[in-house]
């Protein structure tokens, strides 16, 4: 690992998750991490975009809790199984991180429609196409049309979801949920024990979906350990998790 800067606190800013809260990150810049170094950071609550690594250090608030799924015991709920059936026609592939214009177009549309934000190509490239560790790109296509794309980092103990983008015109497919299910399945196929899903924030509804993937583990900022929690699935299915009926583990 090349450490460009040592961890330091970011300037206070309005919290994007909770009203009337202040956000402060502990952050540093690094490059050339191997999978073991990445997993040591992930297992300690760190997240990243490009070369920027961060974890919350907000005064008087610990609402942002890292969440990961132990993939060997994961079972989809009934509603998640419905999403799998709904998206069974979507072609999913996992491969090396490669840029194409369709990815930025999708990112721009997703950001503008979903969040009302305009992002430059420079921001996109620095955050998602300037890898500082082993990476993976998932693609979701229908009849050759790119519907969604997932950016993942590869640790020695699991895959970490960095960001997922999709075409808002196909919101009815629930591609966000579908992508998590397929990425959990890919984590299991690679023989890795955990799927890191980022932070769940108590009181923030748009982050609540993460806790619906059960069982899951939450990181405790006080003791530095992962504790299993989460509701049981609506009905546990026997055997190995399959992302859709008839799936063989290969795209």
MOLINGI-V85004 format. One record per residue. RES is the residue in one letter. PHI is phi in radians with two decimals (none if undefined). OMEGA is omega in whole degrees, 0 to 359 (999 if undefined). D_LAST is the distance of its C-alpha to the last C-alpha in whole Angstrom. Layout:
BEGIN
res = [RES | RES]
phi = [PHI | PHI]
omega = [OMEGA | OMEGA]
d_last = [D_LAST | D_LAST]
END
This chain:
BEGIN
res = [X | X | X | X | X | X | X | X | X | X | X | X | X | X | X | X | X | X | X | X | X | X | X | X | X | X | X | X | X | X | X | X | X | X | X | X | X | X | X | X | X | X | X | X | X | X | X | X | X | X | X | X | X | X | X | X | X | X | X | X | X | X | X | X | X | X | X | X | X | X | X | X | X | X | X | X | X | X | X | X | X | X | X | X | X | X | X | X | X | X | X | X | X | X | X | X | X | X | X | X | X | X | X | X | X | X | X | X | X | X | X | X | X | X | X | X | X | X | X | X | X | X | X | X | X | X | X | X | X | X | X | X | X | X | X | X | X | X | X | X | X | X | X | X | X | X | X | X | X | X | X | X | X | X | X | X | X | X | X | X | X | X | X | X | X | X | X | X | X | X | X | X | X | X | X | X | X | X | X | X | X | X | X | X | X | X | X | X | X | X | X | X | X | X | X | X | X | X | X | X | X | X | X | X | X | X | X | X | X | X | X | X | X | X | X | X | X | X | X | X | X | X | X | X | X | X | X | X | X | X | X | X | X | X | X | X | X | X | X | X | X | X | X | X | X | X | X | X | X | X | X]
phi = [none | -1.75 | -1.71 | -1.38 | -2.42 | -1.55 | -0.98 | -2.52 | -1.45 | -1.35 | -1.10 | -1.07 | -2.55 | -1.07 | -1.25 | -1.39 | -1.86 | -2.22 | -1.18 | 1.10 | -2.01 | -1.92 | -1.80 | -2.32 | -1.84 | -1.58 | -2.49 | -2.65 | -2.04 | -2.64 | -2.60 | 1.03 | -1.35 | -1.59 | -1.13 | -1.21 | -1.11 | -1.08 | -1.13 | -1.08 | -1.27 | -1.03 | -1.28 | -1.90 | 1.61 | -1.44 | -2.24 | -2.73 | -2.32 | 1.03 | -1.71 | -1.68 | -1.93 | -2.71 | -2.68 | -1.15 | -2.43 | -1.29 | -1.16 | 1.28 | -2.52 | -2.30 | -1.30 | -1.45 | -2.07 | -1.10 | -2.23 | -2.43 | -1.92 | -1.33 | -1.18 | -1.14 | -1.91 | -1.20 | -2.36 | -1.22 | -1.33 | -1.05 | -1.15 | -1.22 | -1.14 | -1.12 | -1.10 | -1.05 | -1.18 | -1.10 | -1.81 | -1.07 | -1.45 | -1.39 | -1.44 | -2.07 | -2.30 | -2.11 | -2.85 | -1.10 | -1.26 | -2.36 | -1.53 | -2.59 | -1.03 | -1.07 | -1.20 | -1.18 | -1.03 | -1.15 | -1.06 | -1.11 | -1.14 | -1.05 | -1.14 | -1.25 | -1.36 | -1.34 | -2.14 | 1.12 | -2.07 | -1.87 | -2.13 | -1.40 | -1.07 | -1.08 | -1.11 | -1.03 | -1.13 | -1.19 | -1.44 | -2.11 | -2.15 | -2.23 | -1.16 | -1.99 | -2.77 | -1.05 | -2.30 | -2.59 | -2.12 | -1.81 | -2.16 | -2.15 | -2.26 | -2.34 | 0.92 | 1.42 | -1.62 | -1.35 | -1.69 | -2.82 | -2.65 | -2.06 | -1.79 | -2.29 | -1.85 | -1.94 | -1.69 | -1.28 | -2.04 | 2.96 | -1.65 | -2.11 | -1.30 | -1.61 | -2.86 | -2.26 | -2.15 | -2.66 | -1.33 | -1.03 | -1.18 | -2.00 | -1.01 | -1.11 | -1.41 | 1.00 | -1.12 | -1.07 | -1.15 | -1.04 | -1.12 | -1.09 | -1.09 | -1.23 | -1.28 | -1.07 | -1.10 | -1.18 | -1.01 | -1.12 | -1.07 | -1.38 | 1.34 | -1.74 | -1.40 | -2.27 | -2.06 | -1.55 | -1.98 | 1.48 | -1.68 | -1.82 | -2.12 | -1.03 | 1.63 | -1.94 | -1.11 | -1.26 | -1.79 | -1.18 | -1.03 | -1.09 | -1.30 | -1.48 | -1.70 | -2.18 | -1.24 | -2.44 | -2.10 | -2.01 | -1.43 | -1.74 | -1.14 | -1.36 | -1.80 | 1.23 | -2.07 | -1.69 | -2.12 | -1.37 | -2.72 | 1.68 | -1.26 | -1.19 | -1.01 | -1.07 | -2.72 | -1.19 | -1.76 | -1.26 | 1.46 | -1.35 | -1.08 | -2.01 | -1.26 | -2.87 | -0.99 | 1.54 | -1.14 | -1.90 | 1.64 | -2.29 | -1.61]
omega = [172 | 181 | 181 | 179 | 175 | 182 | 175 | 183 | 176 | 173 | 177 | 179 | 178 | 181 | 179 | 185 | 184 | 180 | 175 | 176 | 179 | 180 | 174 | 177 | 159 | 189 | 174 | 180 | 182 | 181 | 172 | 175 | 169 | 187 | 179 | 179 | 178 | 182 | 177 | 179 | 179 | 183 | 176 | 175 | 179 | 173 | 183 | 165 | 181 | 180 | 182 | 178 | 186 | 167 | 187 | 175 | 187 | 180 | 175 | 181 | 174 | 183 | 180 | 185 | 176 | 181 | 173 | 182 | 172 | 197 | 183 | 182 | 180 | 173 | 180 | 174 | 178 | 181 | 178 | 175 | 177 | 177 | 178 | 179 | 181 | 185 | 184 | 180 | 183 | 179 | 182 | 175 | 175 | 181 | 181 | 177 | 177 | 181 | 167 | 185 | 182 | 180 | 178 | 178 | 180 | 179 | 181 | 179 | 180 | 182 | 184 | 184 | 185 | 189 | 181 | 183 | 174 | 179 | 180 | 175 | 180 | 177 | 179 | 182 | 182 | 184 | 191 | 183 | 173 | 189 | 176 | 182 | 177 | 187 | 180 | 177 | 174 | 182 | 182 | 188 | 174 | 181 | 178 | 180 | 180 | 180 | 183 | 178 | 180 | 177 | 183 | 171 | 184 | 174 | 179 | 181 | 179 | 172 | 179 | 177 | 179 | 183 | 175 | 179 | 178 | 179 | 180 | 180 | 179 | 180 | 182 | 180 | 184 | 183 | 177 | 177 | 180 | 181 | 178 | 180 | 180 | 180 | 171 | 179 | 178 | 175 | 179 | 181 | 179 | 179 | 180 | 188 | 189 | 171 | 182 | 187 | 178 | 185 | 166 | 187 | 178 | 180 | 179 | 187 | 184 | 175 | 188 | 183 | 184 | 182 | 180 | 176 | 190 | 354 | 175 | 180 | 178 | 179 | 179 | 183 | 184 | 183 | 178 | 182 | 176 | 182 | 183 | 180 | 179 | 179 | 175 | 175 | 181 | 170 | 181 | 179 | 180 | 174 | 183 | 179 | 175 | 183 | 169 | 183 | 177 | 181 | 183 | 183 | 179 | 178 | 999]
d_last = [33 | 35 | 37 | 38 | 40 | 41 | 40 | 43 | 43 | 42 | 45 | 45 | 43 | 42 | 40 | 37 | 36 | 40 | 43 | 46 | 44 | 44 | 41 | 41 | 39 | 39 | 37 | 37 | 35 | 33 | 31 | 30 | 29 | 27 | 24 | 27 | 29 | 27 | 27 | 30 | 31 | 28 | 29 | 33 | 32 | 31 | 29 | 28 | 27 | 27 | 31 | 32 | 32 | 34 | 35 | 37 | 41 | 42 | 46 | 46 | 43 | 40 | 38 | 35 | 33 | 30 | 27 | 25 | 23 | 23 | 19 | 20 | 23 | 21 | 21 | 20 | 23 | 24 | 23 | 20 | 19 | 20 | 18 | 15 | 16 | 17 | 14 | 12 | 12 | 11 | 8 | 7 | 6 | 8 | 11 | 15 | 17 | 18 | 20 | 21 | 23 | 21 | 20 | 24 | 25 | 22 | 24 | 27 | 27 | 25 | 28 | 31 | 30 | 29 | 32 | 34 | 34 | 34 | 32 | 33 | 30 | 32 | 31 | 27 | 27 | 29 | 27 | 24 | 24 | 26 | 25 | 27 | 25 | 21 | 19 | 15 | 14 | 11 | 11 | 11 | 12 | 14 | 15 | 14 | 16 | 16 | 16 | 16 | 15 | 16 | 18 | 18 | 20 | 19 | 22 | 23 | 23 | 20 | 18 | 20 | 20 | 22 | 21 | 19 | 20 | 20 | 21 | 24 | 24 | 21 | 23 | 23 | 19 | 20 | 17 | 19 | 19 | 15 | 14 | 16 | 15 | 11 | 13 | 15 | 12 | 10 | 14 | 14 | 12 | 14 | 17 | 19 | 21 | 21 | 20 | 22 | 23 | 26 | 29 | 30 | 34 | 36 | 38 | 35 | 33 | 30 | 29 | 30 | 26 | 25 | 27 | 26 | 23 | 25 | 26 | 26 | 29 | 31 | 33 | 37 | 38 | 42 | 41 | 37 | 35 | 32 | 33 | 31 | 32 | 30 | 31 | 29 | 26 | 28 | 27 | 25 | 23 | 23 | 20 | 17 | 16 | 13 | 11 | 12 | 13 | 12 | 9 | 8 | 7 | 4 | 0]
END
